[in-house]
Structure formats: structure tokens, C-alpha cells
């Protein structure tokens, strides 16, 4: 299995993240990426391995065995709730957003490293997408996103500066059905963030 981060080297470490005792994504990393990996929710400035490993349960796995030492084959960790693999698995979440009886419903979807993602919300029959374009993203990300929505004839409903000039918050109203929104969101992730179709996402909400 290839490394989840660099997608070049063979993965040798399986990382099980936890946040407030809640299981988070399973990440497969090569040796080089593991040495420099910092969990998404990890506070910057605390880079000591002992501190970092408070957020991780790390196991090097090549095969699984039962209690008698008999091989069970390659590891197949269970998928925690809220973890989806591939753009196709986002469709049911968007369908639920449209079918909700609540006057306001929403969810967020991000890659494990939080390098790509957005929030979707639906209120009084109107669907909108919110994107936080931070300075940590490639410099041309904001222009790619703006041109993407311009091509679809969608002007930003809100275009505001993030706190401490750390980026922009872009809010767009999305017309159409749940299928239309799913298609547009998939194109946004692949066109503007170069997300592969088999990308693993964390979904909240």
C-alpha cells in the first residue's frame, strides 16, 4: 500500500488517530513521512516525539495474527464512523442534507491532512458551500477556486478576510439538486485541490 501522504513510497506504519478518545482516520505512512508527520489537530510548537505520540497509536504492520500466532493475512482495519474513501461516498451525505427535515443542517468534509475540504449547509431550501482558503495552501488555490465558480456562473455570496489576515472565507450559493451539488463538489476537489478520486475524507456533522 502506498503512503497516504506522499503517495510514492510503500507504507510501513499504520497510524490510528484519536481526538478526545474518539477514533479518527487510519493513515498509512512511509518511514520518511512518519518522521515528519504532525496530526491535524496537533498544536504547533510542540514537536517533541513524546508529546506528538499522545495523539497517535502507532503500529508497524505487515500481517495480522490470531491469539495462537496464525497468520490472518494483510491488515484490514475497520473504517471508523465519519471516514469515507473516495468521492463517490460523499453522495449519501449530500443526499441526507437535502432530505433533512431540520430548518438548518450542515456537514464538513476534509482530507486527513486538512489540505482540501469545505463545509456544506442547507437552510430554508438554499444550499451553500463555505471554503476557508488559508495561507498554508498553495498560493494559487484561491484564484483556482474563484475561476472555478466563475465558470459555473456563481458569484460569492460572502467574501471575507479571515482573522489575522490568515486567508479568505468564500461562501457560494449552490443551485440545483443533490446530484448537481455532488457533481460540482467533486469537480471542485479534483480541479482546484488535485484530490484523487480514491481520497480518504473525514466527514463531520
C-alpha positions as CSV (number, residue, x, y, z in Angstrom):
1,X,0.0,0.0,0.0
2,X,1.3,3.4,-0.9
3,X,1.9,6.2,1.7
4,X,-1.2,8.3,2.3
5,X,0.8,11.5,2.3
6,X,3.5,11.3,-0.4
7,X,1.7,8.6,-2.4
8,X,5.1,7.5,-3.7
9,X,6.8,5.2,-1.2
10,X,5.5,1.9,0.3
11,X,3.8,2.4,3.6
12,X,5.3,0.8,6.7
13,X,3.5,2.4,9.6
14,X,-0.2,2.4,10.3
15,X,-1.4,5.3,12.4
16,X,-4.6,5.3,14.3
17,X,-5.5,8.9,15.3
18,X,-7.6,9.7,18.3
19,X,-9.2,13.0,19.3
20,X,-10.8,13.2,22.8
21,X,-10.9,9.4,22.8
22,X,-12.8,9.3,19.5
23,X,-11.2,7.2,16.8
24,X,-10.2,9.2,13.8
25,X,-8.8,8.2,10.4
26,X,-6.4,5.3,9.8
27,X,-3.3,6.6,7.9
28,X,-0.7,4.5,6.2
29,X,2.7,6.3,6.0
30,X,6.2,5.5,4.7
31,X,9.1,5.8,7.1
32,X,10.1,9.3,5.8
33,X,6.7,10.8,6.1
34,X,6.1,9.3,9.5
35,X,9.2,11.1,10.9
36,X,7.8,14.5,9.9
37,X,4.1,13.8,10.4
38,X,2.1,16.1,12.6
39,X,-1.6,15.2,13.3
40,X,-4.2,17.7,12.0
41,X,-5.4,18.7,15.5
42,X,-1.9,18.9,17.0
43,X,-0.8,22.2,18.4
44,X,2.1,23.8,16.6
45,X,5.2,24.5,18.5
46,X,5.2,21.1,20.3
47,X,7.3,18.9,18.1
48,X,8.8,16.5,20.7
49,X,8.0,12.9,19.7
50,X,6.7,12.1,23.2
51,X,4.2,14.9,23.0
52,X,3.2,14.1,19.5
53,X,2.6,10.4,20.2
54,X,-0.1,11.4,22.8
55,X,-2.3,11.9,19.7
56,X,-1.3,8.7,17.9
57,X,-1.4,4.9,18.4
58,X,1.3,3.7,16.0
59,X,1.8,0.1,14.9
60,X,4.1,-1.3,12.2
61,X,2.0,-3.9,10.5
62,X,3.0,-6.4,7.8
63,X,0.4,-9.1,8.6
64,X,-2.1,-9.9,11.3
65,X,-2.1,-13.0,13.5
66,X,-4.7,-14.6,15.8
67,X,-4.1,-15.4,19.5
68,X,-2.2,-18.6,18.5
69,X,0.2,-16.8,16.1
70,X,-1.6,-18.0,13.0
71,X,-1.4,-15.5,10.1
72,X,-4.7,-13.8,9.2
73,X,-3.3,-12.1,6.1
74,X,-2.8,-8.4,5.4
75,X,-4.3,-6.0,8.0
76,X,-7.7,-4.7,7.2
77,X,-8.6,-2.1,9.9
78,X,-12.2,-1.3,10.3
79,X,-13.4,2.1,9.0
80,X,-14.3,4.4,11.8
81,X,-17.6,6.3,11.6
82,X,-17.2,9.6,9.7
83,X,-14.4,8.3,7.5
84,X,-15.2,7.9,3.8
85,X,-12.9,6.7,1.0
86,X,-13.5,8.1,-2.5
87,X,-15.6,11.0,-3.9
88,X,-18.5,8.6,-4.5
89,X,-19.0,8.1,-0.8
90,X,-19.8,11.8,-0.4
91,X,-23.0,11.4,-2.3
92,X,-25.1,9.9,0.6
93,X,-24.0,12.7,2.9
94,X,-25.2,15.3,0.4
95,X,-28.5,13.3,-0.1
96,X,-29.1,13.4,3.7
97,X,-28.5,17.1,3.7
98,X,-31.3,17.6,1.1
99,X,-33.7,15.2,2.8
100,X,-33.3,16.6,6.3
101,X,-36.4,18.0,7.9
102,X,-34.4,20.4,10.0
103,X,-34.6,24.1,9.1
104,X,-30.8,24.1,9.2
105,X,-28.4,21.2,8.5
106,X,-24.8,21.1,7.6
107,X,-21.6,19.0,7.5
108,X,-17.9,19.5,6.8
109,X,-15.6,17.3,4.7
110,X,-11.8,17.5,4.7
111,X,-8.9,15.3,3.7
112,X,-7.0,13.8,6.6
113,X,-4.3,16.5,6.4
114,X,-6.9,19.2,6.1
115,X,-5.3,20.4,2.9
116,X,-8.6,20.3,1.0
117,X,-12.3,20.5,2.0
118,X,-15.3,22.6,2.6
119,X,-18.5,23.0,4.6
120,X,-21.9,22.4,3.1
121,X,-25.1,23.7,4.7
122,X,-28.8,23.8,3.7
123,X,-31.1,26.4,5.2
124,X,-34.7,27.2,4.1
125,X,-34.3,25.3,0.9
126,X,-31.0,27.1,0.0
127,X,-27.7,25.2,-0.3
128,X,-24.4,26.9,0.2
129,X,-20.7,25.9,0.3
130,X,-18.1,27.6,2.6
131,X,-14.4,27.4,1.9
132,X,-11.6,28.6,4.1
133,X,-8.6,29.4,1.8
134,X,-5.8,29.7,4.3
135,X,-2.2,30.8,3.7
136,X,-1.0,27.3,4.3
137,X,-2.5,26.2,0.9
138,X,-0.6,26.7,-2.3
139,X,-0.6,30.4,-3.3
140,X,-2.7,29.8,-6.5
141,X,-5.5,27.9,-4.6
142,X,-7.7,31.0,-4.1
143,X,-7.5,32.0,-7.8
144,X,-8.3,28.5,-8.9
145,X,-11.4,28.4,-6.7
146,X,-12.6,31.8,-7.8
147,X,-12.2,30.9,-11.5
148,X,-14.0,27.5,-10.9
149,X,-17.1,29.2,-9.6
150,X,-16.9,32.0,-12.2
151,X,-17.0,29.3,-14.9
152,X,-20.2,28.0,-13.3
153,X,-21.7,31.5,-13.2
154,X,-21.7,31.6,-9.4
155,X,-20.5,34.8,-7.6
156,X,-19.5,34.6,-4.0
157,X,-22.4,35.4,-1.5
158,X,-19.8,36.3,1.1
159,X,-16.1,37.1,0.6
160,X,-14.4,38.0,3.9
161,X,-10.9,38.1,5.3
162,X,-10.0,35.5,7.9
163,X,-8.7,36.5,11.3
164,X,-5.2,38.0,11.4
165,X,-5.2,38.1,7.6
166,X,-4.7,34.3,7.5
167,X,-6.7,33.8,4.3
168,X,-10.2,34.2,2.8
169,X,-13.6,32.8,3.6
170,X,-15.6,32.2,0.4
171,X,-19.3,31.4,0.6
172,X,-21.3,30.4,-2.5
173,X,-24.9,29.5,-3.0
174,X,-25.3,26.3,-5.0
175,X,-28.4,25.8,-7.2
176,X,-29.8,22.5,-8.3
177,X,-30.5,19.1,-6.8
178,X,-28.4,17.0,-4.5
179,X,-26.9,15.3,-7.6
180,X,-26.0,18.6,-9.1
181,X,-24.3,19.7,-5.8
182,X,-22.4,16.3,-5.6
183,X,-21.1,16.7,-9.2
184,X,-20.0,20.3,-8.6
185,X,-18.3,19.4,-5.3
186,X,-16.4,16.5,-6.8
187,X,-15.2,18.7,-9.7
188,X,-14.1,21.4,-7.2
189,X,-12.0,18.9,-5.2
190,X,-10.3,17.4,-8.3
191,X,-9.9,20.7,-10.3
192,X,-8.9,23.1,-7.6
193,X,-7.3,20.9,-5.0
194,X,-6.0,18.0,-7.2
195,X,-7.7,15.5,-4.9
196,X,-7.6,11.9,-6.3
197,X,-10.9,10.1,-6.7
198,X,-10.0,7.5,-4.1
199,X,-9.0,10.1,-1.5
200,X,-9.9,9.4,2.2
201,X,-12.1,12.1,3.8
202,X,-13.2,13.0,7.3
203,X,-16.9,13.9,7.4
204,X,-18.4,15.7,10.4
205,X,-21.9,16.7,11.0
